[in-house]
Amino acid sequence: MPVPSYDRSAVTTGIVHLGVGGFHRAHEALYVDRLLAAGHTGWGICGVGTQPFDRRMRDVLRAQDGLYTLVVKHPDGRREPQVVGSLVDYLYAPDDSEAVVERLAAQTTRIVSLTITEGGYSVDPLTGRFQPREPAVLLDLQPGAQPTSVLGLVTEALSRRRSRGLPPFTVLSCDNVPQNGRVCHEAFSGFATWRDAELGAWVREHVAFPSSMVDRITPGTTDEDRAAVADLLGVVDDWPVVCEPYLQWVLEDRWSAGSPPWADVGVQLVEDVHAYELMKLRLLNAGHQALGYLGYLAGHRTTDQACADPPFAAFLLGYLEHEATPTLRPVPGVDLARYRRTLLERFANPAVRDTLARLCAESSDRIPTFLLPVVREQLAHGGPVERSALVVAAWARYAQGIDEQGQPIAVVDRLLETVLAAAARSRTEPLAFLEIAEVFGDLAQSPVFAEAFTRWWRVLRDRGARAAVAEAAGLS
């Protein structure tokens, strides 16, 4: 089994990553592991956690000296394990936020990367402007506050570097957000401006915020995965990571304080990532939404189960081809028809078994980010929105909290109370769900979309998800 071939004691921290989870450890941390193996030892990662659920990551990584097992699951059943050693330190901000700020502000830190979820940037998806709403962010904007949020911690570190005459680090978003570099720029410069106008101007002028497109399906780790690692390797790993074979990172080549030779380890460096980003967001990520709610309502629990069901596979491919793809610009070097087929193969990987519940979580962040841009562009050009309307109607039905077999659904969402209340009202007033302004804006005022949504909502109510999918796919 591959283990780190480099001397980890010789590695220094060049990257601080906030939001260490399964995806980061299957993606960026693996690329950095390759850099370290090639002798670029100044680019080790210090992970940072800010949320209560990060305590467990702190405890596991500390107990394992930052090491963990990454297991690639191939469709033919093969397991390809390796031990990754690029996480050389981990700080939990509630333990000592000052230590986190100083690590960020240290001269050796040249990149600060982020996986803080689509909703973590306090940027209004409708206006594109910084709009603080989260309590931790609002508290960090108070004069003299000791920062606790990601925005507060990073901005305080940038302020200290500015006062010390140090160049700023690069802030690199690895989240599934359209134009994530621009969103990141707006979030941090907006936060800094609210705090200090001169600091905000300095951030806008001097800090690089490259956009990136990140891609690897990484389902949540299960007890079965832990047991498999123990059987396979004869070691106990309390938090291994499992993932698919596919791996891609397209990255804008813009930096504040230098960068490692990313291209040497398989990263695709480009001047403009936007076409690749839209491809991934509107095909893979929106495709997950297209499959998730409908599949779950019908009784499926994993993507491979849903993709093995012909009407669901046909519906997904129809959405990708007829609604999502027409909104894309040409993607250099990519055959979009082949990419769509590859997506279906990836979703259908029986070894990965990505859960539909994971795909359906945090929908009030995901739907506006992945699906609604397709809807708005199609509406603007008179294009089809039938399949998209069915997906949104399925979310409304899913948010009622019970599937078609009478089993309870554990709805997970940042706007949970609002979503549940709107879903309950939609039992008698279907358009109540589209009136969640924070999610849909004025979409309820679109006669075309509102009519399609209402009709599909009634099909779901009266005939169920399977019948709706078959009708939308032209199979009934």
Secondary structure by P-SEA (a helix, b strand, c coil): ccccccccccccccbbbccccccccccaaaaaaaaaaaccccbbbbbbbccccaaaaaaaaaaaccbbbbbbbcccbbbbbbbbccccccccccccaaaaaaaaacccccbbbbccccccccccccccccccccaaaaaaaccccccccaaaaaaaaaaaaaaacccccbbbbcccccaaaaaaaaaaaaaaaaacaaaaaaaaccbbbbbbbbbbbcccccaaaaaaaaaaccccccbbbbbccbbbbbbbccccccccccccccccccccaaaaaaaaaacaaaaaaaacaaaaaaccccaaaaaacaaaaaaaaaaaccccccccccccccaaaaaaaaaaaaaacccccccccccccccccccccccaaaaaaaaaacccaaaaaaaaaaaaaaacccccccccccccccaaaaaaaaaaaaccccccccccccccccccccaaaaaaaaaaaaaaacccaaaaaaaaaccc
